[in-house]
Amino acid sequence: MARPPSRRPGINRKAQYSLFASYVVAVTGAAVGLLLVVVAIFDPTGFSAIRIATAEAGRPVSNALKGMVSGVSSIDEVLAAYWRAGSQNVALRRQVEADRNRIIEAKGVAQENLRLKKLLKLVDADASQVLTARLIASSATSTRRFARLNAGRWQGVRPGMPVRAPEGLIGRIHIVTPNSSDVLLLTDTSNIVPVRRTNDNIPAISTGLGDGTVEIRALTAGRNPFKPGDLLVTSGIGGVYQPNIPVAVVVRAQGEIAYGVPLANPGRVDAVVVERAFEEAVTRPGPAATPVADEGVADNGATP
């Protein structure tokens, strides 16, 4: 009977090679470890250099492994975010709309505060003002142009008093009731206001046309001196309106007539100031002085 071949099967040879390789790796690792221990004990400086070099060499591998671990750990967050993307988009849209509404409200409040500050400055600078009130209504379709004021006779309002806003002249009081009054607007056909051009004081007359504009006629002879862009203010003539109140700006000139738009729009104005008539404010008597000298003279004359 023939002897079997002395060579072992391949599967056993692979097992032997694997076992031998593991022994070699273990012995090499032990030797390297022992060498590092010896170096660390007898040469700390050299061991520190070796450690730094090893750290620098393993840095790319560490970064790659860390990124891989982070990516694997964040898979659940990515899947959850993808699953909730629709609801999150809807919530974000609602939040954006709410923030937009708040921004619009904040802008409106800022504009209102600016107007009220202007009105407060106007009241502080003008000693002829009677009170501040609000326009609560205005005529839009009637041939006459009136606005309703929430102050009347009981608050000291009288017919003929000028009404103005921070932007300019509104009109004058026409009818007064106990707690309200009607303001004859600047654009009414029966409201005539003496005005002047600001840059050269050319006098003119402003008359309402009933359509939201005013007609301006110069009081000087010759051709029409007005042109678009001219600013008109009250001249103080007539004793009703104080001088230098902004009235209108010229938008068109045709022949001897110029057409302007009031600077204060009653449809947009809320708070206004009611003033005394210019003549009344100028001629209003001050506090009575005590006649000390006369009393002294009388006493001296009465003394025997």
C-alpha positions in Angstrom: 0.0 0.0 0.0 1.4 3.4 -1.0 2.2 6.0 1.6 0.1 9.0 1.6 1.7 12.2 0.5 3.6 14.0 3.3 2.2 17.4 2.3 -0.8 18.4 4.3 -4.1 19.6 2.8 -4.3 23.3 1.8 -6.9 24.1 4.5 -4.4 23.0 7.2 -1.6 24.9 5.6 -3.7 28.1 5.7 -4.4 27.5 9.4 -0.7 27.1 10.1 0.2 30.2 8.2 -2.5 32.2 10.1 -1.3 30.8 13.4 2.3 31.6 12.5 1.4 35.2 11.4 -0.5 35.8 14.7 2.6 34.6 16.6 4.8 36.9 14.6 2.5 39.9 15.1 2.2 39.2 18.8 5.9 38.8 19.3 6.6 42.0 17.2 4.0 43.9 19.2 5.5 42.8 22.4 9.0 43.7 21.2 7.9 47.1 20.0 6.1 47.7 23.3 9.1 46.6 25.3 11.3 48.9 23.2 8.9 51.8 23.7 8.9 51.2 27.5 12.7 51.1 27.5 12.9 54.3 25.4 10.3 56.0 27.7 12.3 55.1 30.8 15.8 55.9 29.5 15.1 58.6 26.8 12.0 60.6 27.6 12.8 63.2 24.9 13.1 60.6 22.2 9.9 59.0 23.3 8.1 62.3 23.1 9.3 62.8 19.6 8.1 59.3 18.7 4.7 60.0 20.2 4.4 63.2 18.3 5.3 61.6 15.0 2.9 58.8 15.6 0.1 61.2 16.4 0.7 63.2 13.2 0.8 60.0 11.1 -2.4 58.8 12.6 -4.3 62.1 12.3 -5.9 61.6 8.9 -7.0 58.1 9.9 -8.5 59.5 13.1 -10.3 62.3 11.3 -11.8 59.8 8.8 -12.9 57.5 11.5 -14.5 60.3 13.5 -16.4 61.6 10.4 -17.6 58.1 9.7 -18.8 57.6 13.3 -20.5 61.0 13.2 -22.2 60.3 9.9 -23.5 56.9 11.2 -24.7 58.4 14.5 -26.6 61.3 12.6 -28.4 59.0 10.2 -31.4 58.8 12.5 -31.5 62.6 12.7 -31.3 63.0 8.9 -34.1 60.4 8.5 -36.3 62.2 11.1 -35.7 65.6 9.5 -36.5 64.2 6.1 -39.7 62.6 7.5 -40.8 65.9 9.1 -39.7 68.2 6.3 -43.3 68.9 5.1 -44.6 69.9 8.5 -41.5 72.0 9.2 -41.9 73.9 6.0 -45.6 74.6 6.8 -44.6 75.8 10.3 -41.8 78.0 8.9 -44.1 79.6 6.3 -46.6 80.4 9.1 -43.8 81.9 11.2 -42.6 84.0 8.3 -46.1 85.3 7.6 -46.5 86.1 11.3 -43.2 87.9 11.4 -44.1 89.9 8.3 -47.3 91.0 9.9 -45.5 92.1 13.0 -43.0 94.0 10.9 -45.8 95.8 9.0 -47.5 96.6 12.3 -44.2 97.9 13.8 -43.6 100.2 10.7 -47.2 101.5 11.1 -46.6 102.2 14.8 -43.3 104.0 14.0 -45.0 106.2 11.4 -47.8 107.0 13.8 -45.2 107.9 16.5 -43.4 110.1 14.1 -46.6 112.0 13.2 -47.5 112.4 16.9 -44.1 113.7 17.7 -44.4 116.3 15.0 -47.8 117.2 16.3 -46.5 117.5 19.8 -43.6 119.7 18.6 -46.2 121.8 16.8 -48.3 122.2 19.9 -45.3 123.0 22.1 -44.1 125.7 19.7 -47.5 127.3 19.1 -49.0 129.2 22.0 -52.2 130.0 20.1 -53.4 126.4 20.0 -56.7 125.6 21.8 -56.7 121.8 21.8 -55.8 118.7 19.9 -58.5 116.5 18.5 -59.1 113.7 15.9 -60.8 113.7 12.6 -63.4 111.0 12.7 -65.0 111.3 9.3 -64.8 113.3 6.0 -67.0 113.7 3.0 -65.9 111.7 0.0 -68.8 112.0 -2.5 -70.6 115.3 -1.5 -70.1 118.4 -3.5 -69.1 120.1 -0.2 -65.9 119.2 1.5 -66.3 118.8 5.3 -64.6 116.7 8.0 -66.0 115.8 11.4 -64.0 116.7 14.5 -64.5 114.9 17.8 -64.4 118.2 19.8 -67.0 120.9 20.1 -68.3 123.9 22.0 -67.8 122.2 25.4 -64.1 121.8 24.6 -63.6 125.4 23.6 -64.0 125.1 19.8 -65.6 128.1 18.1 -66.6 128.7 14.4 -63.8 130.2 12.3 -60.9 128.6 14.2 -58.2 127.2 11.9 -57.5 123.5 11.9 -54.0 122.2 11.0 -52.0 119.0 11.0 -48.2 118.5 11.1 -48.3 118.3 7.3 -50.1 121.6 6.8 -53.4 123.4 6.8 -56.7 121.3 7.0 -59.3 124.1 7.0 -61.4 126.0 9.5 -64.2 125.3 11.9 -67.6 125.8 10.2 -70.4 124.4 12.5 -70.0 123.6 16.2 -72.1 121.3 18.3 -71.5 120.5 22.0 -69.1 117.6 21.5 -68.3 117.7 17.8 -67.8 120.2 15.0 -67.6 120.3 11.2 -64.4 121.5 9.5 -64.6 123.3 6.2 -61.8 121.7 4.3 -59.2 123.5 2.3 -60.6 121.9 -0.9 -64.1 123.2 -0.5 -65.3 125.7 -3.1 -66.3 128.3 -0.5 -62.9 128.1 1.4 -60.7 131.0 0.3 -57.2 131.2 1.9 -54.6 134.0 1.3 -51.3 132.4 0.5 -47.8 133.3 -0.7 -45.0 131.5 -2.5 -42.2 130.7 -0.1 -39.2 131.6 -2.2 -40.2 135.1 -3.3 -43.4 135.9 -1.2 -45.6 136.4 -4.3 -49.2 136.8 -2.8 -52.1 134.7 -4.2 -55.5 133.3 -3.3 -56.2 129.6 -2.9 -59.7 128.4 -3.6 -61.0 124.9 -3.3 -62.3 123.1 -6.4 -64.3 120.4 -4.6 -62.3 117.6 -6.2 -59.4 117.4 -3.8 -57.3 120.1 -5.4 -57.1 123.9 -5.1 -57.0 126.8 -7.6 -54.3 129.4 -7.1 -54.6 132.9 -8.6 -51.8 135.4 -8.2 -52.6 138.9 -6.9 -50.0 140.5 -9.1 -50.6 141.7 -12.6 -49.0 140.0 -15.6 -48.5 136.4 -16.5 -48.9 133.5 -14.2 -45.8 133.4 -12.0 -46.4 129.9 -10.6 -44.8 126.7 -11.8 -45.0 123.0 -10.8 -43.2 122.4 -7.5 -43.8 125.8 -5.9 -44.7 125.6 -2.2 -47.4 127.8 -0.9 -47.9 128.9 2.7 -50.5 131.1 4.5 -49.7 134.8 4.3 -51.6 135.9 7.5 -53.7 138.3 5.6 -57.4 138.3 6.6 -56.7 137.6 10.3 -57.9 134.0 10.2 -54.9 131.8 9.5 -51.5 132.3 11.1 -48.7 133.0 8.6 -46.3 130.3 7.3 -48.6 127.3 7.6 -48.0 125.0 4.7 -51.0 124.9 2.4 -50.3 123.3 -1.0 -47.8 122.5 -3.7 -48.4 123.5 -7.3 -48.7 120.6 -9.7 -49.9 122.4 -12.9 -50.1 125.9 -14.4 -52.5 126.7 -17.1 -53.0 130.3 -18.4 -53.5 132.6 -15.5 -54.5 129.8 -13.1 -52.3 127.3 -11.2 -53.6 124.1 -9.7 -52.2 122.6 -6.5 -52.6 119.7 -4.1 -53.0 120.2 -0.4 -50.0 119.0 1.7 -52.3 117.7 4.4 -54.7 115.0 3.2 -57.8 114.7 5.5 -58.2 111.1 4.5 -54.8 110.3 5.9 -54.6 112.7 8.8 -55.8 111.5 12.2 -54.7 114.0 14.9 -55.1 117.7 14.3 -54.6 121.0 16.2 -57.4 123.6 16.6 -56.0 127.1 16.9 -57.3 130.5 17.7 -57.8 132.9 14.8 -54.6 134.8 14.0 -56.2 138.2 14.8 -57.5 136.9 18.1 -54.2 135.4 19.0 -52.3 138.6 18.3 -54.8 140.9 20.0 -55.5 138.7 22.9 -54.9 140.7 26.1 -52.4 139.5 28.6 -52.8 139.3 32.4 -53.9 142.5 34.0 -51.1 144.4 35.7 -51.5 145.7 39.2 -51.5 149.5 39.2 -49.0 150.0 42.0 -48.0 153.5 40.9 -51.5 154.8 40.7 -52.4 153.4 44.1 -49.3 155.1 45.5 -50.3 158.4 44.0 -53.8 158.1 45.3 -52.5 157.3 48.7 -50.1 160.2 48.7 -52.9 162.5 47.5 -55.2 161.3 50.2 -52.6 161.7 52.9 -53.2 165.1 54.6 
